[in-house]
Amino acid sequence: ITGALFSLAAVMYVDDTDLFQAAKHRYMSDQEFLAQVQRAVTDWGKLVQATGGALKQKKCWWYLLSFKFVLGIPRYKSVSELPTTPLVIPQVDGTTLPIKLKAPSEATKTLGVRAAPDGDPAAHLAHMKKCGLDWGDKLHTTYLPRRLAWMSHDLQLYPQMNYGLECLLATPAELSREMRKVIRHCLPPLGINRNIK
């Protein structure tokens, strides 16, 4: 509505880098924007090579967030509606390799958090639930004194499931629904009767 453009430079971690590109103006076509992104990716890949590194195809992917309006409501374009030109990364031998274009709804594990650009928390919630149920299964099949079971709960399970909640767009109701299943599964080995209302 305001026509304001927001630009982000980059987010870098020890061996992970998220390169963000914003359109130079609001009237750029998807194809023009893709060319801008390709130049940035090529420059980044060559900088990595200059320092002795290399971009690996299996560790690279990208999202192109382009909008269409359906009855006045903005929606992400699907992968089939985007340009078919692949984004490529430069290799040390001078060749290039294409990298996968992911849909905005496809979550990817980045720094331990499974996140998708559309904000859907389902993938990370499913991961949290699986961690909790796996931990509960192990506790059910091995004998561990309750004191040590609680220690494992507090020092192993809880931090593992709690990691990344700050950047998750889940509502309290969604978190509660998924975590209740885990808590119910884990109560008996912790010495709590789960049938008491």
Residue pairs with C-beta under 8 A, 6 or more apart in sequence:
3 26
5 22
5 23
5 25
5 26
6 22
7 22
8 20
8 22
9 20
10 17
10 18
10 19
10 20
11 17
11 18
11 20
12 18
13 111
16 110
16 111
17 44
18 110
19 40
19 41
19 44
21 33
21 36
21 37
21 40
23 33
23 36
24 36
28 36
30 64
30 66
30 77
30 82
30 83
31 83
31 85
33 64
33 66
34 64
34 83
34 85
34 87
37 62
37 64
37 87
38 87
38 88
41 62
41 87
41 88
41 89
42 88
42 89
42 90
44 55
45 55
45 89
45 90
46 90
48 54
48 55
49 90
49 92
54 91
54 92
55 89
55 90
55 91
57 89
57 97
57 98
57 99
60 89
60 99
60 100
61 99
61 100
61 101
61 102
61 108
62 87
62 99
62 100
62 101
62 102
63 101
63 102
63 103
63 104
63 117
64 77
64 82
64 83
64 101
65 76
65 104
65 117
66 76
66 77
66 81
66 82
67 74
67 75
67 76
67 77
68 74
68 75
68 76
68 77
68 81
69 75
76 104
76 105
76 117
76 118
78 103
79 101
79 102
79 103
82 101
86 98
86 99
86 101
87 98
87 99
87 101
88 96
88 97
88 98
88 99
89 96
89 97
89 99
90 96
91 97
102 108
104 116
104 117
104 118
105 116
105 118
105 120
106 116
107 114
107 115
107 116
107 120
107 122
107 123
107 124
108 114
108 115
108 116
112 163
112 164
113 124
113 163
113 164
113 167
113 168
114 123
114 124
114 126
114 127
115 123
115 124
115 167
115 168
116 123
119 169
120 169
121 168
121 169
121 170
121 174
124 164
124 168
124 170
125 168
125 170
125 174
125 175
125 178
126 178
128 161
128 178
128 179
128 182
129 178
129 179
129 181
129 182
131 157
131 160
131 161
132 157
132 161
132 179
132 181
132 182
132 183
132 185
132 186
133 181
133 182
133 185
135 152
135 156
135 157
135 160
135 186
136 182
136 185
136 186
136 189
137 185
139 149
139 152
139 186
139 189
139 190
140 188
140 189
144 152
144 189
146 189
146 190
146 191
149 189
149 190
149 191
150 190
153 186
153 190
157 186
161 179
161 182
165 175
184 194
187 193
187 194
188 194
